[in-house]
Amino acid sequence: MILSTTEAGAGPPLVLLHGLFGAGQNWGGIRSVLARRMRVLTPDLRNHGASGRDPDMSYAAMAADVAQTMDAAGMPRAAVLGHSMGGKVAMALALAHTARVERLVVADIAPVRYRPALRGYVAAMQGIVLRHGLARREADAALAAAIPEAGIRAFLLQNLRFESDPPAWRLGLAEIAAAMPQIEDFSTPPGARFDGPVLVLAGERSGYIRPEHHDAFDALFPARRFATVPAAGHWVHAENPAGFLALLQPFLEAAA
């Protein structure tokens, strides 16, 4: 599928891939900085934002979407950066469509299967009754029991469009709910590897990338290097954008 995409800037090509429950717009501030020197695409992945809905959320399918979207934009090859679920899509793209990826940045995710910790978010979102007159504060209150963190609730509620009455999700929630086992997982074809330069960025306060995950990176990405974004949890680019960019920009600007 060709994804709904925003483009900014001119120069060397770069694709930014958001995480689960996100959208291309989540890269706004980072995109603005990088677009001063680069041509930046920020697509909405399938079942997110304005892109199409599909029950298949395998990483092979989502990587193929990105490759097709790059084709539609006249971008045969690019640096690719992905956060969380988008990081897995970026890794799948580099492993299956190696010639399309000039260099790879993986933000706070590993090429491993994760436990089903986020299924409660999906269930809580599906549990909101989308009635006429529903106010944001009521939707927030409906999520509070399952999701006590106000910042996470606010992030999720960015997907609930209150300008319509009743409000409507800008997410394929049913498709995402059914596909959570695929999203949590990560598998690669036997012998797959990407030999280009790879930067793996972990949040200092995040537990998503652990020392025991390093072997999985080494097997797939022999040219990888690790760096830590200080004073940041899982949302590394939002929680410390300056620290994130300080590590990212030299890598993107280095010669291949």
N, C-alpha and C positions, 0 to 999 in steps of 0.2 A: 504494500500500500504506500502511496505517496502521502507523506505526513504534512499536516498543517505546520508551516514554518515561518519564522520571522528571520529576516536577514539584516545585517548591519555591517558597515565598514567596507574597506577594500584592502587587498594585500594577500598574504599567504592564507590559505583556507583553514578554517577551524570549525568543528562541529561540537556543540555543547549538548549533552544529554542529561535530562533531569531524572530524579528518582521517583519511586512509587508515590502516588497521590499528588505529584507535582505537575508542572507544565513548563514549556519553554520560557514563559515570563519570569520564572523563578531566578533565571540567570541575569535579570535586568541590569543590576549594578556592575557585575563582573563583565557582562557583555559590553557595556558602555566603555569600560576601560580597554578591553582587548580589541574592540572595533576601531580604536584609534590607529592601529597598525595592521589589523587583520580583517579578512572577510569572514564574518561569523554567522553560522546558521544555528538557530535554536528551535528545533522541532518539538512539537507535542508528540510523545510516543503513543502508539495505539491504545485506545481506551482511556486516553487522557486529553484534556483540553478540547480543541476543535478538531482533532484527528478522528478517523473512523473507528468504529467498534468491531471487534472480532473476538471470538472465543479463544483463539490460539494465542497464548502469550508466552510461547517458548522463546528462548533467547535467539534461536536460529531464525524464527519468524521476525522478531523485532529487529535483529541485525539486518535482515534482508530489506525491511522497511527503510532503514537508514541508508543503505546502499542505493535503493531505488530513488529515495529523496535526493541524495547527492547527484544521481544521474539527471534528475529533473532540473536541478539547479546548475547543471553544467560543471560539476565539481568531481573530477575523476579520482582525486586523492586529497586527503586532508589530515591534519592533526585532529585527533578525536579525544575529547574529555568527557567522562561520564561520572556522575555521582550516584552512589547507592545502586538501585536497580539499573539506572542508566550506566553505571560503571560496568555492570555485568553485560549490558547490551554492547558497550564499547569493546569489552574483551572478546565477546562473541564475534563482533565485526572484524576485529584484528585477526582472530584465529581462522575464520571462515572466508574472509575477503581480504587477505593479507596485503594485496597490492593497493587497496583503497586507503590504507592507514599509514601515514607518514611517520607519526609518533603518537604514543598513547599515554593518556593520563587517567588513572583510576583513583577516584576520590572516595575513601572510607568504605570500601567493600572488598571482599576477597572472592576468589573463584571457587567457592565451597557452598555446600548446602547449609542454610541457617534454620534454626528452630522456628516454629510457627508463632512467633511473638506478636505479629501484626494482624493476625486474623481477628482479634478483638476489636481493632480499629474499624475494620470493614463491617463487622456485625453491628457495631454501635452506629455507624453512619447509615446502614440500611435500616436501623431501627427508628430513625427520625421520621415522624409522620409529616409528609410534605403537604400540609393543608393550606388553604387560603388564609392569608394574614399572618403566617408564621414569621416571627421576628428572629433576628440573629441571636439575641440573648436567650430565646427559648431553645433554639437549636444547640447553642453552646451548653445550656443546662442539661439538655438531653444526652450530651456526650460526656458530661463531667464524671459520672460514676465509673465509666469504663476507661476514661482518659483524664486523669487528674491534672496533667500538665497543661496549663492555659495556653502556652506557646504552641504546643502540638495541636490543640483544638483549633486555634486560630489558623494554623497552616492548613488543616483539613477543611475548615469552613471557607477557605478561599475558593473551593470548588463548588460551593452552593450558591447558585445565582438568585439573589433575592430580588432582582429587578423584574423577574417573572412572578406571576401569582397564580397558582402556588409556586414557591421556589423549586428549582430543578437542579440536579447534579450535573456538573460539567465533567463527569467521569462515567465510564461504563462500569458502574459498581457491580452489577450482576456478573459481568465477564471477569472482573478482577477477583471477586469472591470465589468464583469457580476455579480460577487459575492460580490461586495462591500456592498450591504445591509446586507448580512450574516456576513461579516467581522466586520462591525460597530456594530452589535447587539451582545447580549449575553443572552442566555436563559438556564435554568436548569430544570430538571425534578422536579415535586413537591416533597418536602421533602428532596431533595438532600443536603448533607452536608459532609464536610471533617473534622474530629476531630483531625487530626494530627497537628504538629506544622507548623505554617505559618508565614513567614516574608514578609511584604509588604514594598517595598522600593520606595519612591517617590523622584523625583528630586526637589531640593529646588526651582529651577526656572521654574518648569513645572506646568501646570494646569490640568494634566490628572487625578490626584487623588485629589478630593476635600472633604471637611468635610461632605458634604451631601452624599458621597459615602460610608461612614463608616458603615452605617446600612446594606448596601448590603453585605459588607464583613462579618459583624457580623452574619448575617443570615446563611451564607454558611460556614464560617470558624471560629467557636467559639474560637479557640486557636490562633487566629491571633495576631500579634503585628506589629505596624507601626514604621518605621524609615525613616529619611530623609537623602539623599546623598547631602552633601553641595556642593555649587558651581557647580551644574549640572542642565541641563534642562531635556528634555525627554530621550535623549540618555545617561542615567545615567552611564552606564558602560564604555562608550567611552569618556565622557566629564570629568569624575573624577574617573578613574579606581582605584586609591589608596583609595579614600574615599568609593567607592563601595565595594572593597574587605575588608576594615576595618570593615564594617557592616556585610558582607556576611560570611566571613570565620568563625567567632566564632559560628554563627548559624549552619553552615554545620558541624562543628566539635563537637557540643554539643551532648550529649547522647539523644537518642529519648525519 
